[in-house]
Amino acid sequence: MTTTAGTTTAAGTTDGTLRWQDPRELTDVGVLLTNGRLAPRRFASLAEAQAWARPDAGEQVVELNTVCQCDL
């Protein structure tokens, strides 16, 4: 969301509609736990996930495609 002259708009459009995005670029960041499952939380950024993960315990930061939920 962006704010323009006091008006909040979705994805930077002036009429509130969402701008088209390439589905291949809709990614999310997660932490793959040692048991093979994703951590049950969302991360705002790659840096936040890296700070939360414990690589010494075998956890891995992964990027996921939010459309197909597959590893990149």
CHARMM-style PDB file with segment names, atoms N, HN, CA, C and O in Angstrom:
ATOM      1  N   MET     1       0.838  -1.172   0.000  1.00  0.00      PROA
ATOM      2  CA  MET     1       0.000   0.000   0.000  1.00  0.00      PROA
ATOM      3  C   MET     1       0.888   1.243   0.000  1.00  0.00      PROA
ATOM      4  O   MET     1       1.924   1.277   0.664  1.00  0.00      PROA
ATOM      5  N   THR     2       0.488   2.219  -0.720  1.00  0.00      PROA
ATOM      6  HN  THR     2      -0.354   2.191  -1.259  1.00  0.00      PROA
ATOM      7  CA  THR     2       1.203   3.484  -0.730  1.00  0.00      PROA
ATOM      8  C   THR     2       0.243   4.597  -0.380  1.00  0.00      PROA
ATOM      9  O   THR     2      -0.971   4.450  -0.522  1.00  0.00      PROA
ATOM     10  N   THR     3       0.783   5.704   0.075  1.00  0.00      PROA
ATOM     11  HN  THR     3       1.769   5.823   0.191  1.00  0.00      PROA
ATOM     12  CA  THR     3      -0.049   6.843   0.421  1.00  0.00      PROA
ATOM     13  C   THR     3       0.311   7.996  -0.496  1.00  0.00      PROA
ATOM     14  O   THR     3       1.484   8.341  -0.634  1.00  0.00      PROA
ATOM     15  N   THR     4      -0.687   8.589  -1.119  1.00  0.00      PROA
ATOM     16  HN  THR     4      -1.640   8.308  -1.007  1.00  0.00      PROA
ATOM     17  CA  THR     4      -0.494   9.724  -2.005  1.00  0.00      PROA
ATOM     18  C   THR     4      -1.465  10.818  -1.600  1.00  0.00      PROA
ATOM     19  O   THR     4      -2.678  10.629  -1.681  1.00  0.00      PROA
ATOM     20  N   ALA     5      -0.951  11.952  -1.168  1.00  0.00      PROA
ATOM     21  HN  ALA     5       0.035  12.105  -1.102  1.00  0.00      PROA
ATOM     22  CA  ALA     5      -1.775  13.098  -0.772  1.00  0.00      PROA
ATOM     23  C   ALA     5      -2.860  12.698   0.223  1.00  0.00      PROA
ATOM     24  O   ALA     5      -4.001  13.152   0.125  1.00  0.00      PROA
ATOM     25  N   GLY     6      -2.497  11.841   1.184  1.00  0.00      PROA
ATOM     26  HN  GLY     6      -1.571  11.472   1.264  1.00  0.00      PROA
ATOM     27  CA  GLY     6      -3.440  11.443   2.214  1.00  0.00      PROA
ATOM     28  C   GLY     6      -4.377  10.323   1.817  1.00  0.00      PROA
ATOM     29  O   GLY     6      -5.193   9.898   2.635  1.00  0.00      PROA
ATOM     30  N   THR     7      -4.293   9.824   0.583  1.00  0.00      PROA
ATOM     31  HN  THR     7      -3.630  10.168  -0.082  1.00  0.00      PROA
ATOM     32  CA  THR     7      -5.157   8.746   0.129  1.00  0.00      PROA
ATOM     33  C   THR     7      -4.345   7.471  -0.008  1.00  0.00      PROA
ATOM     34  O   THR     7      -3.322   7.466  -0.693  1.00  0.00      PROA
ATOM     35  N   THR     8      -4.774   6.396   0.623  1.00  0.00      PROA
ATOM     36  HN  THR     8      -5.605   6.400   1.180  1.00  0.00      PROA
ATOM     37  CA  THR     8      -4.078   5.127   0.529  1.00  0.00      PROA
ATOM     38  C   THR     8      -4.594   4.358  -0.669  1.00  0.00      PROA
ATOM     39  O   THR     8      -5.802   4.211  -0.854  1.00  0.00      PROA
ATOM     40  N   THR     9      -3.675   3.870  -1.475  1.00  0.00      PROA
ATOM     41  HN  THR     9      -2.693   3.989  -1.324  1.00  0.00      PROA
ATOM     42  CA  THR     9      -4.056   3.122  -2.662  1.00  0.00      PROA
ATOM     43  C   THR     9      -3.346   1.776  -2.669  1.00  0.00      PROA
ATOM     44  O   THR     9      -2.254   1.645  -2.114  1.00  0.00      PROA
ATOM     45  N   ALA    10      -3.953   0.788  -3.287  1.00  0.00      PROA
ATOM     46  HN  ALA    10      -4.839   0.895  -3.737  1.00  0.00      PROA
ATOM     47  CA  ALA    10      -3.368  -0.545  -3.377  1.00  0.00      PROA
ATOM     48  C   ALA    10      -2.361  -0.589  -4.511  1.00  0.00      PROA
ATOM     49  O   ALA    10      -2.665  -0.184  -5.633  1.00  0.00      PROA
ATOM     50  N   ALA    11      -1.171  -1.077  -4.224  1.00  0.00      PROA
ATOM     51  HN  ALA    11      -0.925  -1.406  -3.313  1.00  0.00      PROA
ATOM     52  CA  ALA    11      -0.115  -1.304  -5.207  1.00  0.00      PROA
ATOM     53  C   ALA    11       0.211  -0.076  -6.033  1.00  0.00      PROA
ATOM     54  O   ALA    11       0.667  -0.207  -7.169  1.00  0.00      PROA
ATOM     55  N   GLY    12      -0.007   1.107  -5.496  1.00  0.00      PROA
ATOM     56  HN  GLY    12      -0.377   1.214  -4.573  1.00  0.00      PROA
ATOM     57  CA  GLY    12       0.390   2.328  -6.158  1.00  0.00      PROA
ATOM     58  C   GLY    12      -0.553   2.836  -7.237  1.00  0.00      PROA
ATOM     59  O   GLY    12      -0.209   3.797  -7.926  1.00  0.00      PROA
ATOM     60  N   THR    13      -1.714   2.245  -7.414  1.00  0.00      PROA
ATOM     61  HN  THR    13      -1.993   1.465  -6.854  1.00  0.00      PROA
ATOM     62  CA  THR    13      -2.664   2.747  -8.405  1.00  0.00      PROA
ATOM     63  C   THR    13      -3.549   3.804  -7.772  1.00  0.00      PROA
ATOM     64  O   THR    13      -3.750   3.801  -6.557  1.00  0.00      PROA
ATOM     65  N   THR    14      -4.076   4.700  -8.575  1.00  0.00      PROA
ATOM     66  HN  THR    14      -3.913   4.703  -9.562  1.00  0.00      PROA
ATOM     67  CA  THR    14      -4.897   5.779  -8.036  1.00  0.00      PROA
ATOM     68  C   THR    14      -6.351   5.375  -7.830  1.00  0.00      PROA
ATOM     69  O   THR    14      -7.070   6.038  -7.082  1.00  0.00      PROA
ATOM     70  N   ASP    15      -6.797   4.304  -8.476  1.00  0.00      PROA
ATOM     71  HN  ASP    15      -6.213   3.765  -9.083  1.00  0.00      PROA
ATOM     72  CA  ASP    15      -8.202   3.905  -8.325  1.00  0.00      PROA
ATOM     73  C   ASP    15      -8.399   2.769  -7.325  1.00  0.00      PROA
ATOM     74  O   ASP    15      -9.514   2.268  -7.177  1.00  0.00      PROA
ATOM     75  N   GLY    16      -7.327   2.353  -6.633  1.00  0.00      PROA
ATOM     76  HN  GLY    16      -6.422   2.760  -6.753  1.00  0.00      PROA
ATOM     77  CA  GLY    16      -7.450   1.316  -5.611  1.00  0.00      PROA
ATOM     78  C   GLY    16      -7.381  -0.107  -6.131  1.00  0.00      PROA
ATOM     79  O   GLY    16      -7.476  -1.049  -5.343  1.00  0.00      PROA
ATOM     80  N   THR    17      -7.218  -0.293  -7.432  1.00  0.00      PROA
ATOM     81  HN  THR    17      -7.141   0.472  -8.072  1.00  0.00      PROA
ATOM     82  CA  THR    17      -7.092  -1.650  -7.963  1.00  0.00      PROA
ATOM     83  C   THR    17      -5.648  -2.120  -7.839  1.00  0.00      PROA
ATOM     84  O   THR    17      -4.724  -1.310  -7.762  1.00  0.00      PROA
ATOM     85  N   LEU    18      -5.472  -3.404  -7.821  1.00  0.00      PROA
ATOM     86  HN  LEU    18      -6.222  -4.062  -7.883  1.00  0.00      PROA
ATOM     87  CA  LEU    18      -4.129  -3.962  -7.719  1.00  0.00      PROA
ATOM     88  C   LEU    18      -3.458  -3.995  -9.076  1.00  0.00      PROA
ATOM     89  O   LEU    18      -4.081  -4.335 -10.082  1.00  0.00      PROA
ATOM     90  N   ARG    19      -2.202  -3.644  -9.096  1.00  0.00      PROA
ATOM     91  HN  ARG    19      -1.697  -3.368  -8.278  1.00  0.00      PROA
ATOM     92  CA  ARG    19      -1.404  -3.693 -10.306  1.00  0.00      PROA
ATOM     93  C   ARG    19      -1.022  -5.150 -10.593  1.00  0.00      PROA
ATOM     94  O   ARG    19      -0.751  -5.909  -9.663  1.00  0.00      PROA
ATOM     95  N   TRP    20      -0.999  -5.546 -11.872  1.00  0.00      PROA
ATOM     96  HN  TRP    20      -1.220  -4.929 -12.627  1.00  0.00      PROA
ATOM     97  CA  TRP    20      -0.645  -6.907 -12.244  1.00  0.00      PROA
ATOM     98  C   TRP    20       0.801  -7.182 -11.886  1.00  0.00      PROA
ATOM     99  O   TRP    20       1.676  -6.346 -12.111  1.00  0.00      PROA
ATOM    100  N   GLN    21       1.052  -8.368 -11.324  1.00  0.00      PROA
ATOM    101  HN  GLN    21       0.341  -9.047 -11.142  1.00  0.00      PROA
ATOM    102  CA  GLN    21       2.399  -8.804 -11.025  1.00  0.00      PROA
ATOM    103  C   GLN    21       2.619 -10.165 -11.658  1.00  0.00      PROA
ATOM    104  O   GLN    21       1.714 -10.999 -11.703  1.00  0.00      PROA
ATOM    105  N   ASP    22       3.820 -10.378 -12.143  1.00  0.00      PROA
ATOM    106  HN  ASP    22       4.556  -9.701 -12.107  1.00  0.00      PROA
ATOM    107  CA  ASP    22       4.186 -11.672 -12.714  1.00  0.00      PROA
ATOM    108  C   ASP    22       4.149 -12.710 -11.597  1.00  0.00      PROA
ATOM    109  O   ASP    22       4.833 -12.539 -10.588  1.00  0.00      PROA
ATOM    110  N   PRO    23       3.363 -13.792 -11.750  1.00  0.00      PROA
ATOM    111  CA  PRO    23       3.245 -14.793 -10.684  1.00  0.00      PROA
ATOM    112  C   PRO    23       4.569 -15.447 -10.324  1.00  0.00      PROA
ATOM    113  O   PRO    23       4.719 -15.970  -9.220  1.00  0.00      PROA
ATOM    114  N   ARG    24       5.527 -15.427 -11.237  1.00  0.00      PROA
ATOM    115  HN  ARG    24       5.405 -15.002 -12.134  1.00  0.00      PROA
ATOM    116  CA  ARG    24       6.838 -16.014 -10.938  1.00  0.00      PROA
ATOM    117  C   ARG    24       7.618 -15.157  -9.953  1.00  0.00      PROA
ATOM    118  O   ARG    24       8.596 -15.618  -9.365  1.00  0.00      PROA
ATOM    119  N   GLU    25       7.192 -13.913  -9.771  1.00  0.00      PROA
ATOM    120  HN  GLU    25       6.398 -13.538 -10.249  1.00  0.00      PROA
ATOM    121  CA  GLU    25       7.890 -13.014  -8.863  1.00  0.00      PROA
ATOM    122  C   GLU    25       7.202 -12.886  -7.505  1.00  0.00      PROA
ATOM    123  O   GLU    25       7.688 -12.156  -6.641  1.00  0.00      PROA
ATOM    124  N   LEU    26       6.098 -13.571  -7.304  1.00  0.00      PROA
ATOM    125  HN  LEU    26       5.704 -14.164  -8.006  1.00  0.00      PROA
ATOM    126  CA  LEU    26       5.378 -13.524  -6.034  1.00  0.00      PROA
ATOM    127  C   LEU    26       6.027 -14.524  -5.083  1.00  0.00      PROA
ATOM    128  O   LEU    26       5.627 -15.686  -5.022  1.00  0.00      PROA
ATOM    129  N   THR    27       7.021 -14.065  -4.350  1.00  0.00      PROA
ATOM    130  HN  THR    27       7.346 -13.121  -4.400  1.00  0.00      PROA
ATOM    131  CA  THR    27       7.774 -14.954  -3.484  1.00  0.00      PROA
ATOM    132  C   THR    27       7.568 -14.605  -2.026  1.00  0.00      PROA
ATOM    133  O   THR    27       7.194 -13.484  -1.680  1.00  0.00      PROA
ATOM    134  N   ASP    28       7.816 -15.570  -1.197  1.00  0.00      PROA
ATOM    135  HN  ASP    28       8.119 -16.480  -1.478  1.00  0.00      PROA
ATOM    136  CA  ASP    28       7.710 -15.444   0.240  1.00  0.00      PROA
ATOM    137  C   ASP    28       8.984 -16.038   0.820  1.00  0.00      PROA
ATOM    138  O   ASP    28       9.660 -16.820   0.152  1.00  0.00      PROA
ATOM    139  N   VAL    29       9.316 -15.684   2.034  1.00  0.00      PROA
ATOM    140  HN  VAL    29       8.767 -15.048   2.577  1.00  0.00      PROA
ATOM    141  CA  VAL    29      10.500 -16.211   2.700  1.00  0.00      PROA
ATOM    142  C   VAL    29      10.039 -17.047   3.877  1.00  0.00      PROA
ATOM    143  O   VAL    29       9.112 -16.670   4.594  1.00  0.00      PROA
ATOM    144  N   GLY    30      10.691 -18.184   4.072  1.00  0.00      PROA
ATOM    145  HN  GLY    30      11.444 -18.490   3.489  1.00  0.00      PROA
ATOM    146  CA  GLY    30      10.358 -19.051   5.188  1.00  0.00      PROA
ATOM    147  C   GLY    30      11.605 -19.688   5.760  1.00  0.00      PROA
ATOM    148  O   GLY    30      12.701 -19.541   5.220  1.00  0.00      PROA
ATOM    149  N   VAL    31      11.423 -20.398   6.864  1.00  0.00      PROA
ATOM    150  HN  VAL    31      10.532 -20.517   7.303  1.00  0.00      PROA
ATOM    151  CA  VAL    31      12.518 -21.140   7.473  1.00  0.00      PROA
ATOM    152  C   VAL    31      12.125 -22.602   7.479  1.00  0.00      PROA
ATOM    153  O   VAL    31      11.094 -22.984   8.034  1.00  0.00      PROA
ATOM    154  N   LEU    32      12.967 -23.418   6.847  1.00  0.00      PROA
ATOM    155  HN  LEU    32      13.804 -23.108   6.396  1.00  0.00      PROA
ATOM    156  CA  LEU    32      12.764 -24.858   6.820  1.00  0.00      PROA
ATOM    157  C   LEU    32      13.405 -25.439   8.070  1.00  0.00      PROA
ATOM    158  O   LEU    32      14.617 -25.349   8.263  1.00  0.00      PROA
ATOM    159  N   LEU    33      12.570 -26.037   8.916  1.00  0.00      PROA
ATOM    160  HN  LEU    33      11.585 -26.110   8.759  1.00  0.00      PROA
ATOM    161  CA  LEU    33      13.045 -26.596  10.176  1.00  0.00      PROA
ATOM    162  C   LEU    33      13.710 -27.945   9.938  1.00  0.00      PROA
ATOM    163  O   LEU    33      13.596 -28.513   8.852  1.00  0.00      PROA
ATOM    164  N   THR    34      14.392 -28.448  10.930  1.00  0.00      PROA
ATOM    165  HN  THR    34      14.485 -27.986  11.812  1.00  0.00      PROA
ATOM    166  CA  THR    34      15.106 -29.723  10.785  1.00  0.00      PROA
ATOM    167  C   THR    34      14.175 -30.909  10.593  1.00  0.00      PROA
ATOM    168  O   THR    34      14.602 -31.951  10.095  1.00  0.00      PROA
ATOM    169  N   ASN    35      12.905 -30.769  10.979  1.00  0.00      PROA
ATOM    170  HN  ASN    35      12.559 -29.922  11.384  1.00  0.00      PROA
ATOM    171  CA  ASN    35      11.947 -31.861  10.789  1.00  0.00      PROA
ATOM    172  C   ASN    35      11.319 -31.846   9.396  1.00  0.00      PROA
ATOM    173  O   ASN    35      10.422 -32.640   9.112  1.00  0.00      PROA
ATOM    174  N   GLY    36      11.792 -30.933   8.516  1.00  0.00      PROA
ATOM    175  HN  GLY    36      12.520 -30.288   8.747  1.00  0.00      PROA
ATOM    176  CA  GLY    36      11.284 -30.873   7.153  1.00  0.00      PROA
ATOM    177  C   GLY    36      10.064 -29.996   6.958  1.00  0.00      PROA
ATOM    178  O   GLY    36       9.560 -29.889   5.840  1.00  0.00      PROA
ATOM    179  N   ARG    37       9.580 -29.373   8.001  1.00  0.00      PROA
ATOM    180  HN  ARG    37       9.989 -29.460   8.909  1.00  0.00      PROA
ATOM    181  CA  ARG    37       8.408 -28.495   7.916  1.00  0.00      PROA
ATOM    182  C   ARG    37       8.844 -27.040   7.934  1.00  0.00      PROA
ATOM    183  O   ARG    37       9.927 -26.700   8.411  1.00  0.00      PROA
ATOM    184  N   LEU    38       7.970 -26.188   7.399  1.00  0.00      PROA
ATOM    185  HN  LEU    38       7.090 -26.465   7.012  1.00  0.00      PROA
ATOM    186  CA  LEU    38       8.231 -24.762   7.460  1.00  0.00      PROA
ATOM    187  C   LEU    38       7.853 -24.220   8.833  1.00  0.00      PROA
ATOM    188  O   LEU    38       6.905 -24.696   9.458  1.00  0.00      PROA
ATOM    189  N   ALA    39       8.597 -23.228   9.296  1.00  0.00      PROA
ATOM    190  HN  ALA    39       9.368 -22.841   8.788  1.00  0.00      PROA
ATOM    191  CA  ALA    39       8.277 -22.589  10.568  1.00  0.00      PROA
ATOM    192  C   ALA    39       6.876 -21.998  10.484  1.00  0.00      PROA
ATOM    193  O   ALA    39       6.510 -21.429   9.456  1.00  0.00      PROA
ATOM    194  N   PRO    40       6.091 -22.124  11.544  1.00  0.00      PROA
ATOM    195  CA  PRO    40       4.700 -21.652  11.517  1.00  0.00      PROA
ATOM    196  C   PRO    40       4.569 -20.150  11.757  1.00  0.00      PROA
ATOM    197  O   PRO    40       3.830 -19.717  12.642  1.00  0.00      PROA
ATOM    198  N   ARG    41       5.287 -19.367  10.970  1.00  0.00      PROA
ATOM    199  HN  ARG    41       5.887 -19.718  10.251  1.00  0.00      PROA
ATOM    200  CA  ARG    41       5.196 -17.914  11.072  1.00  0.00      PROA
ATOM    201  C   ARG    41       5.608 -17.295   9.751  1.00  0.00      PROA
ATOM    202  O   ARG    41       6.214 -17.954   8.906  1.00  0.00      PROA
ATOM    203  N   ARG    42       5.275 -16.027   9.579  1.00  0.00      PROA
ATOM    204  HN  ARG    42       4.782 -15.491  10.265  1.00  0.00      PROA
ATOM    205  CA  ARG    42       5.623 -15.284   8.358  1.00  0.00      PROA
ATOM    206  C   ARG    42       6.760 -14.327   8.669  1.00  0.00      PROA
ATOM    207  O   ARG    42       6.889 -13.828   9.786  1.00  0.00      PROA
ATOM    208  N   PHE    43       7.573 -14.086   7.663  1.00  0.00      PROA
ATOM    209  HN  PHE    43       7.467 -14.492   6.755  1.00  0.00      PROA
ATOM    210  CA  PHE    43       8.700 -13.174   7.802  1.00  0.00      PROA
ATOM    211  C   PHE    43       8.523 -12.028   6.813  1.00  0.00      PROA
ATOM    212  O   PHE    43       8.156 -12.246   5.658  1.00  0.00      PROA
ATOM    213  N   ALA    44       8.783 -10.816   7.269  1.00  0.00      PROA
ATOM    214  HN  ALA    44       9.081 -10.639   8.207  1.00  0.00      PROA
ATOM    215  CA  ALA    44       8.617  -9.641   6.419  1.00  0.00      PROA
ATOM    216  C   ALA    44       9.732  -9.505   5.401  1.00  0.00      PROA
ATOM    217  O   ALA    44       9.558  -8.859   4.368  1.00  0.00      PROA
ATOM    218  N   SER    45      10.886 -10.113   5.688  1.00  0.00      PROA
ATOM    219  HN  SER    45      11.028 -10.637   6.528  1.00  0.00      PROA
ATOM    220  CA  SER    45      12.021  -9.967   4.783  1.00  0.00      PROA
ATOM    221  C   SER    45      12.953 -11.159   4.918  1.00  0.00      PROA
ATOM    222  O   SER    45      12.853 -11.954   5.852  1.00  0.00      PROA
ATOM    223  N   LEU    46      13.856 -11.256   3.963  1.00  0.00      PROA
ATOM    224  HN  LEU    46      13.938 -10.610   3.204  1.00  0.00      PROA
ATOM    225  CA  LEU    46      14.884 -12.294   3.997  1.00  0.00      PROA
ATOM    226  C   LEU    46      15.774 -12.095   5.219  1.00  0.00      PROA
ATOM    227  O   LEU    46      16.149 -13.066   5.876  1.00  0.00      PROA
ATOM    228  N   ALA    47      16.112 -10.852   5.526  1.00  0.00      PROA
ATOM    229  HN  ALA    47      15.807 -10.063   4.991  1.00  0.00      PROA
ATOM    230  CA  ALA    47      16.963 -10.549   6.677  1.00  0.00      PROA
ATOM    231  C   ALA    47      16.302 -10.982   7.987  1.00  0.00      PROA
ATOM    232  O   ALA    47      16.977 -11.485   8.885  1.00  0.00      PROA
ATOM    233  N   GLU    48      14.994 -10.787   8.098  1.00  0.00      PROA
ATOM    234  HN  GLU    48      14.446 -10.378   7.368  1.00  0.00      PROA
ATOM    235  CA  GLU    48      14.285 -11.195   9.318  1.00  0.00      PROA
ATOM    236  C   GLU    48      14.312 -12.710   9.471  1.00  0.00      PROA
ATOM    237  O   GLU    48      14.516 -13.222  10.572  1.00  0.00      PROA
ATOM    238  N   ALA    49      14.109 -13.423   8.380  1.00  0.00      PROA
ATOM    239  HN  ALA    49      13.943 -13.007   7.486  1.00  0.00      PROA
ATOM    240  CA  ALA    49      14.149 -14.889   8.432  1.00  0.00      PROA
ATOM    241  C   ALA    49      15.541 -15.385   8.778  1.00  0.00      PROA
ATOM    242  O   ALA    49      15.688 -16.341   9.539  1.00  0.00      PROA
ATOM    243  N   GLN    50      16.560 -14.748   8.231  1.00  0.00      PROA
ATOM    244  HN  GLN    50      16.441 -13.971   7.613  1.00  0.00      PROA
ATOM    245  CA  GLN    50      17.935 -15.148   8.522  1.00  0.00      PROA
ATOM    246  C   GLN    50      18.284 -14.902   9.989  1.00  0.00      PROA
ATOM    247  O   GLN    50      19.012 -15.686  10.597  1.00  0.00      PROA
ATOM    248  N   ALA    51      17.768 -13.820  10.553  1.00  0.00      PROA
ATOM    249  HN  ALA    51      17.177 -13.183  10.059  1.00  0.00      PROA
ATOM    250  CA  ALA    51      18.013 -13.526  11.959  1.00  0.00      PROA
ATOM    251  C   ALA    51      17.298 -14.516  12.870  1.00  0.00      PROA
ATOM    252  O   ALA    51      17.792 -14.819  13.956  1.00  0.00      PROA
ATOM    253  N   TRP    52      16.151 -15.020  12.448  1.00  0.00      PROA
ATOM    254  HN  TRP    52      15.750 -14.774  11.565  1.00  0.00      PROA
ATOM    255  CA  TRP    52      15.349 -15.944  13.266  1.00  0.00      PROA
ATOM    256  C   TRP    52      15.849 -17.383  13.169  1.00  0.00      PROA
ATOM    257  O   TRP    52      15.800 -18.125  14.150  1.00  0.00      PROA
ATOM    258  N   ALA    53      16.326 -17.777  11.994  1.00  0.00      PROA
ATOM    259  HN  ALA    53      16.366 -17.174  11.197  1.00  0.00      PROA
ATOM    260  CA  ALA    53      16.742 -19.172  11.760  1.00  0.00      PROA
ATOM    261  C   ALA    53      17.987 -19.522  12.580  1.00  0.00      PROA
ATOM    262  O   ALA    53      18.793 -18.662  12.934  1.00  0.00      PROA
ATOM    263  N   ARG    54      18.104 -20.809  12.864  1.00  0.00      PROA
ATOM    264  HN  ARG    54      17.449 -21.508  12.577  1.00  0.00      PROA
ATOM    265  CA  ARG    54      19.273 -21.327  13.563  1.00  0.00      PROA
ATOM    266  C   ARG    54      20.017 -22.287  12.638  1.00  0.00      PROA
ATOM    267  O   ARG    54      19.798 -23.497  12.700  1.00  0.00      PROA
ATOM    268  N   PRO    55      20.897 -21.760  11.779  1.00  0.00      PROA
ATOM    269  CA  PRO    55      21.604 -22.624  10.828  1.00  0.00      PROA
ATOM    270  C   PRO    55      22.482 -23.663  11.515  1.00  0.00      PROA
ATOM    271  O   PRO    55      22.698 -24.745  10.968  1.00  0.00      PROA
ATOM    272  N   ASP    56      22.991 -23.350  12.706  1.00  0.00      PROA
ATOM    273  HN  ASP    56      22.815 -22.472  13.150  1.00  0.00      PROA
ATOM    274  CA  ASP    56      23.810 -24.316  13.435  1.00  0.00      PROA
ATOM    275  C   ASP    56      22.999 -25.525  13.887  1.00  0.00      PROA
ATOM    276  O   ASP    56      23.564 -26.579  14.176  1.00  0.00      PROA
ATOM    277  N   ALA    57      21.669 -25.377  13.949  1.00  0.00      PROA
ATOM    278  HN  ALA    57      21.210 -24.521  13.715  1.00  0.00      PROA
ATOM    279  CA  ALA    57      20.782 -26.483  14.316  1.00  0.00      PROA
ATOM    280  C   ALA    57      20.206 -27.168  13.078  1.00  0.00      PROA
ATOM    281  O   ALA    57      19.375 -28.069  13.199  1.00  0.00      PROA
ATOM    282  N   GLY    58      20.647 -26.741  11.877  1.00  0.00      PROA
ATOM    283  HN  GLY    58      21.321 -26.009  11.780  1.00  0.00      PROA
ATOM    284  CA  GLY    58      20.187 -27.372  10.646  1.00  0.00      PROA
ATOM    285  C   GLY    58      19.021 -26.684   9.964  1.00  0.00      PROA
ATOM    286  O   GLY    58      18.512 -27.195   8.966  1.00  0.00      PROA
ATOM    287  N   GLU    59      18.578 -25.534  10.473  1.00  0.00      PROA
ATOM    288  HN  GLU    59      18.991 -25.119  11.283  1.00  0.00      PROA
ATOM    289  CA  GLU    59      17.472 -24.815   9.841  1.00  0.00      PROA
ATOM    290  C   GLU    59      17.993 -24.036   8.639  1.00  0.00      PROA
ATOM    291  O   GLU    59      19.126 -23.556   8.641  1.00  0.00      PROA
ATOM    292  N   GLN    60      17.146 -23.916   7.607  1.00  0.00      PROA
ATOM    293  HN  GLN    60      16.226 -24.307   7.606  1.00  0.00      PROA
ATOM    294  CA  GLN    60      17.528 -23.245   6.373  1.00  0.00      PROA
ATOM    295  C   GLN    60      16.508 -22.176   6.008  1.00  0.00      PROA
ATOM    296  O   GLN    60      15.302 -22.386   6.137  1.00  0.00      PROA
ATOM    297  N   VAL    61      16.999 -21.032   5.551  1.00  0.00      PROA
ATOM    298  HN  VAL    61      17.978 -20.862   5.446  1.00  0.00      PROA
ATOM    299  CA  VAL    61      16.121 -19.992   5.029  1.00  0.00      PROA
ATOM    300  C   VAL    61      15.835 -20.335   3.572  1.00  0.00      PROA
ATOM    301  O   VAL    61      16.760 -20.592   2.802  1.00  0.00      PROA
ATOM    302  N   VAL    62      14.549 -20.340   3.188  1.00  0.00      PROA
ATOM    303  HN  VAL    62      13.797 -20.131   3.813  1.00  0.00      PROA
ATOM    304  CA  VAL    62      14.151 -20.693   1.831  1.00  0.00      PROA
ATOM    305  C   VAL    62      13.231 -19.619   1.272  1.00  0.00      PROA
ATOM    306  O   VAL    62      12.514 -18.946   2.013  1.00  0.00      PROA
ATOM    307  N   GLU    63      13.262 -19.470  -0.049  1.00  0.00      PROA
ATOM    308  HN  GLU    63      13.844 -20.017  -0.651  1.00  0.00      PROA
ATOM    309  CA  GLU    63      12.328 -18.594  -0.739  1.00  0.00      PROA
ATOM    310  C   GLU    63      11.314 -19.480  -1.432  1.00  0.00      PROA
ATOM    311  O   GLU    63      11.679 -20.469  -2.069  1.00  0.00      PROA
ATOM    312  N   LEU    64      10.038 -19.129  -1.311  1.00  0.00      PROA
ATOM    313  HN  LEU    64       9.742 -18.326  -0.794  1.00  0.00      PROA
ATOM    314  CA  LEU    64       8.956 -19.925  -1.861  1.00  0.00      PROA
ATOM    315  C   LEU    64       8.145 -19.102  -2.837  1.00  0.00      PROA
ATOM    316  O   LEU    64       7.957 -17.901  -2.644  1.00  0.00      PROA
ATOM    317  N   ASN    65       7.668 -19.745  -3.876  1.00  0.00      PROA
ATOM    318  HN  ASN    65       7.820 -20.721  -4.032  1.00  0.00      PROA
ATOM    319  CA  ASN    65       6.757 -19.095  -4.804  1.00  0.00      PROA
ATOM    320  C   ASN    65       5.381 -19.184  -4.189  1.00  0.00      PROA
ATOM    321  O   ASN    65       4.903 -20.285  -3.912  1.00  0.00      PROA
ATOM    322  N   THR    66       4.721 -18.044  -3.964  1.00  0.00      PROA
ATOM    323  HN  THR    66       5.109 -17.150  -4.188  1.00  0.00      PROA
ATOM    324  CA  THR    66       3.430 -18.044  -3.273  1.00  0.00      PROA
ATOM    325  C   THR    66       2.286 -18.564  -4.120  1.00  0.00      PROA
ATOM    326  O   THR    66       1.207 -18.843  -3.596  1.00  0.00      PROA
ATOM    327  N   VAL    67       2.502 -18.701  -5.426  1.00  0.00      PROA
ATOM    328  HN  VAL    67       3.378 -18.474  -5.851  1.00  0.00      PROA
ATOM    329  CA  VAL    67       1.457 -19.228  -6.293  1.00  0.00      PROA
ATOM    330  C   VAL    67       1.444 -20.745  -6.245  1.00  0.00      PROA
ATOM    331  O   VAL    67       0.387 -21.353  -6.078  1.00  0.00      PROA
ATOM    332  N   CYS    68       2.611 -21.362  -6.392  1.00  0.00      PROA
ATOM    333  HN  CYS    68       3.470 -20.868  -6.528  1.00  0.00      PROA
ATOM    334  CA  CYS    68       2.660 -22.822  -6.437  1.00  0.00      PROA
ATOM    335  C   CYS    68       3.210 -23.432  -5.160  1.00  0.00      PROA
ATOM    336  O   CYS    68       3.218 -24.654  -5.015  1.00  0.00      PROA
ATOM    337  N   GLN    69       3.678 -22.591  -4.216  1.00  0.00      PROA
ATOM    338  HN  GLN    69       3.671 -21.598  -4.334  1.00  0.00      PROA
ATOM    339  CA  GLN    69       4.265 -23.059  -2.957  1.00  0.00      PROA
ATOM    340  C   GLN    69       5.415 -24.035  -3.189  1.00  0.00      PROA
ATOM    341  O   GLN    69       5.519 -25.054  -2.506  1.00  0.00      PROA
ATOM    342  N   CYS    70       6.264 -23.725  -4.139  1.00  0.00      PROA
ATOM    343  HN  CYS    70       6.180 -22.897  -4.694  1.00  0.00      PROA
ATOM    344  CA  CYS    70       7.412 -24.556  -4.431  1.00  0.00      PROA
ATOM    345  C   CYS    70       8.701 -23.790  -4.136  1.00  0.00      PROA
ATOM    346  O   CYS    70       8.729 -22.561  -4.198  1.00  0.00      PROA
ATOM    347  N   ASP    71       9.754 -24.517  -3.819  1.00  0.00      PROA
ATOM    348  HN  ASP    71       9.732 -25.516  -3.768  1.00  0.00      PROA
ATOM    349  CA  ASP    71      11.041 -23.876  -3.561  1.00  0.00      PROA
ATOM    350  C   ASP    71      11.578 -23.269  -4.841  1.00  0.00      PROA
ATOM    351  O   ASP    71      11.361 -23.804  -5.928  1.00  0.00      PROA
ATOM    352  N   LEU    72      12.279 -22.150  -4.714  1.00  0.00      PROA
ATOM    353  HN  LEU    72      12.454 -21.715  -3.830  1.00  0.00      PROA
ATOM    354  CA  LEU    72      12.902 -21.507  -5.865  1.00  0.00      PROA
ATOM    355  C   LEU    72      14.309 -21.998  -6.024  1.00  0.00      PROA
ATOM    356  OT1 LEU    72      15.010 -21.574  -6.942  1.00  0.00      PROA
TER     357      LEU     72
END
